[in-house]
Amino acid sequence: MNAAVTSADAAERVAPPNDRHPMARIVRALTRSESGHLLRHPSLLIGVALSVLLIRTAASGNILTEADGDVALGLVPLAWATLIATNLSALRGRRDGSAELFGSLPSAPATRTAAQLLAGWVAVVAGVIVLIGWLVLEWRSGLAIGSPNVAQLVIGPLLVAGAAALGVLAARWLPHPIVGPLVVVATTVVQAGPLSSGTSPLRWMAFAADATSPASAPGDDGIAFPGPVDWHVLYIGGTILIAGVLAVARHGFSRRVSLALAGAAALAGVAAVGQTRPLSDDEISRRDALLTNPPAVCEVRSAVRYCAPGDFRARFGQWEGPVKAVLRRTPAEVRDRGLVVSMRDLNVTSSPDCTPTPLLALLPPRVRAAVDPAAVWPADGAVHPDREWPWDEECTFTDHGVALTVQVGAWAVGLPPAQAAASSPCQASGQARSVVALWLAGQATPGGVRGLADIGRASGPGTTVDFGDSANQPSWGVAYAKADLALALALLERPVDDVARIVTESWEQLVNPSTPSAILGARAGIPAAASVAGSAESTNAPRCP
Amino acid sequence: MTTAVSLSDIEKSYGRTRAVAGVDLVAEPGITGLLGPNGAGKTTLMRMLATVLAPDGGRMRLLGHDPGEPDGRLAIRRRLGYVPQEPGYHRNFTAFEFVDYVAILKEMTDRRARHDEVRRVLGLVDLTDVSGKKIKALSGGMRRRVALAQALLGSPDLLVLDEPTAGLDPEQRLRFREVISAVATDATVVLSTHQTEDVSALCQRVVVMHEGAVRYDGSVRGLAEGARGRVWLAADRHPSARLSWRTGDGLHRNIGDAPPRADLVDPTVEDGYLLLVGSGAREEAA
């Protein structure tokens, strides 16, 4: 100890503040201290890393208007890590045995609890940074479609804030280190179980409720759809406030605490009503219009008409190259027929994972009828690319470039480009035109040969090519024969110009439904066995017109 | 001037066990030592002085305030420094961070002034060089000094120190005495300890507790004088001695009812204490 101590040294004082209740300033100072420690907590650092990984996986698509919800959910690992960290921080005094010392100090225990609650802001900021990082990367990729719903994104950081409050709440009322992990498990079970069901009447209570569901109005079965997402955000905010106030209330229900609790409960209650209340007729009409007649933009480029929902306008430039590459190998009269490339809006009928959304069944009959695939996906003769570009890890389709160009090729040779909702893909097995369509696609698409070969390999048993989940996303109008695909792949190994000359010179003959694929194989010098094997009819699908 | 500590007939029980039984105590600026065997009620009394434990009965005023009243308790805590018998440390905090954390809880919210004060008290206990080290990396003695440092924050008017020298090596104990004696010029220090040397060296007054009650309250010299005529040296342990041990020079130091013509020696505080607490002290002395 310092040998130069004098009584004068020891008598130096740091005057306590003059105000009688300096709680706010104490809480602020404590929050700063607690925040620093929370930021360095190993649990939090692990949570950030896991969330980054999860977002990379869950939000691999680039349609920001839809990925926002998945990305917000990507912060769940960070939220749980925050819960553990704040729980342990709030238990620190108990674990370290400093409660007696702190009990002799002038600051009330509630100040420490308040500071530990507020310290959760560092975890929230970490979550926001992760989200912003994701957005920046998406925007810089040049492939991003649309803008995320900010309110939907905000749910992610709110999850983290809620977890921080829950961690402190658990520490105050059930002060044992095992409780934190148990709360994580229990919350996960509740949120992922009964509250996560798309048809649960309580799904609005889930933090991660899909508040941007396209469902427009209360269904006939009386289940209320989630309302506007801002109400859901307010509801989550109110719930977090309740948790925080209850944590502070462990030290006593003062008048101020009671008022705060009442205010938080009122906020959560009002927001709960707000998101479950019946929608006004105007709002229902507006939403129905969005579903039944979604706004689309169209643009003509090089005599091809491209149409898509507004957010997807950026796809036009991405589609244009492969489409042109197909058409340049076709006669002028084909190009003059006026190709239409139009994206189908799949919001209502299928989810991003290519499964039908259960909410479709809950729509009012009039709206359900209007958005029924039979109504919105007619046999219109247009090319209908899906929304992803150039890949989609979640769906069976692995190459959206090929998905587009095969349709353009089919359109060029007179085959139905896309499946209509009311019909199955037709058969053109053994017809030269189906081989031409596949060849046109393969030669026009970067990586198209590999893409077609992959599709052939992944098709499994049977004689037709399985292009994937076409029932939900009917991109394929023709059930191509594997033998025709094999012949197309063989043609693609030949010099493009040589094959192109054959195709151009014999176009009229080759696109005639009565011309067998063997003719094309023979002209290209490909052995007949390779060109005809397996081309026999083998399914009950109708013949293509 | 207000009496810093004024206790009258203070009682505290845990179930059927009376930890403190009718204690009267008055302490003014300076150092008051509290001696007693384990279980004498010292820590219970110290916890009441630190306002973390309320007495079951009696009258208590600290720094002129009633700790039973919320406003009074707050006023006391603003002028109180406390080292618990087993102070808990936030092990992952550095020494600086921990003392700083306590400083915030002591309502020092101006960051720059608070940091200056933290540096000052860490300097007082000679921890400046290790202030950036995590507490879990500090030795037991250093941790005790961290506990003392936090108690010195804001130069409190009342310092309640429950066995603050436990775990300190001899040099650190000497330096501790230096710090506490300097503080005690203005403040009232109540020091609970097993170290009679600390009491001899530091305290103007000593209170001996045994079985929850005060057995002695007076000057340090008076405690030692209580044993005058009852401490003698002899070649062997004398049958009438209540306590006896062989000293370094080969003679037995006997304490008890001295026989005629005994070689009486000057008593120490320890002698007086041992005589006072009786059989309860024998085991400790052994």
Contacts between the chains, C-beta under 8 A, distances in Angstrom:
chain1	res1	chain2	res2	distance
A	1	B	124	6.5
A	1	B	125	5.0
A	1	B	126	4.3
A	1	B	145	6.9
A	1	B	172	6.7
A	1	B	175	3.2
A	1	B	176	6.2
A	1	B	178	6.5
A	1	B	179	5.4
A	2	B	123	5.3
A	2	B	124	5.4
A	2	B	125	7.3
A	2	B	126	5.2
A	2	B	175	7.5
A	2	B	179	7.5
A	3	B	175	6.9
A	3	B	178	6.8
A	5	B	124	5.9
A	5	B	178	5.7
A	5	B	179	5.4
A	5	B	182	4.8
A	6	B	182	6.1
A	7	B	182	4.6
A	7	B	183	7.4
A	7	B	185	4.0
A	7	B	186	6.8
A	9	B	120	7.4
A	9	B	124	7.0
A	9	B	182	7.1
A	10	B	124	7.0
A	10	B	152	7.1
A	10	B	155	5.9
A	10	B	179	7.3
A	10	B	182	4.8
A	10	B	183	4.5
A	10	B	185	7.7
A	10	B	186	7.6
A	11	B	155	5.6
A	11	B	185	7.5
A	11	B	186	5.4
A	12	B	117	8.0
A	12	B	120	6.6
A	12	B	155	6.3
A	13	B	154	6.1
A	13	B	155	4.9
A	14	B	103	7.8
A	14	B	108	5.3
A	14	B	110	7.9
A	14	B	113	5.4
A	14	B	114	6.7
A	14	B	116	7.6
A	14	B	117	4.3
A	14	B	153	7.4
A	14	B	154	5.2
A	16	B	78	5.5
A	16	B	106	7.2
A	16	B	107	4.6
A	16	B	108	6.9
A	16	B	154	6.9
A	17	B	107	5.8
A	17	B	109	6.1
A	22	B	107	5.5
A	22	B	109	6.0
A	25	B	109	4.0
A	26	B	104	6.1
A	26	B	105	7.3
A	26	B	107	6.1
A	26	B	109	5.9
A	28	B	109	7.4
A	29	B	104	4.5
A	29	B	109	5.0
A	29	B	111	7.0
A	29	B	114	7.8
A	30	B	101	7.5
A	30	B	104	5.3
A	30	B	105	7.5
A	33	B	97	7.1
A	33	B	100	6.9
A	33	B	101	5.6
A	33	B	104	6.5
A	37	B	92	7.2
A	37	B	93	7.4
A	37	B	97	7.9
A	92	B	90	5.7
A	93	B	88	7.1
A	96	B	88	4.1
A	96	B	89	6.0
A	96	B	90	5.4
A	96	B	91	6.3
A	97	B	86	6.2
A	97	B	87	7.7
A	97	B	88	3.1
A	98	B	87	7.0
A	98	B	88	3.3
A	98	B	89	6.7
A	98	B	90	6.6
A	99	B	88	7.0
A	100	B	47	7.3
A	100	B	50	7.9
A	100	B	52	5.5
A	100	B	84	4.8
A	100	B	86	7.9
A	100	B	87	7.8
A	100	B	88	7.3
A	101	B	82	6.5
A	101	B	84	5.4
A	101	B	87	5.4
A	101	B	88	6.4
A	101	B	102	7.4
A	101	B	147	7.9
A	101	B	150	7.5
A	102	B	102	8.0
A	102	B	105	6.3
A	103	B	50	8.0
A	103	B	51	7.8
A	103	B	52	4.2
A	104	B	50	4.3
A	104	B	51	5.9
A	104	B	52	5.2
A	104	B	77	6.2
A	104	B	80	6.2
A	104	B	82	4.2
A	104	B	84	7.8
A	104	B	160	7.9
A	105	B	77	6.0
A	105	B	102	6.8
A	105	B	105	4.2
A	105	B	106	5.8
A	106	B	74	5.6
A	106	B	77	4.1
A	106	B	78	4.8
A	106	B	105	7.3
A	106	B	106	6.3
A	106	B	107	5.6
A	107	B	104	7.5
A	107	B	105	4.3
A	107	B	106	7.4
A	107	B	107	6.4
A	111	B	105	7.5
A	112	B	105	7.5
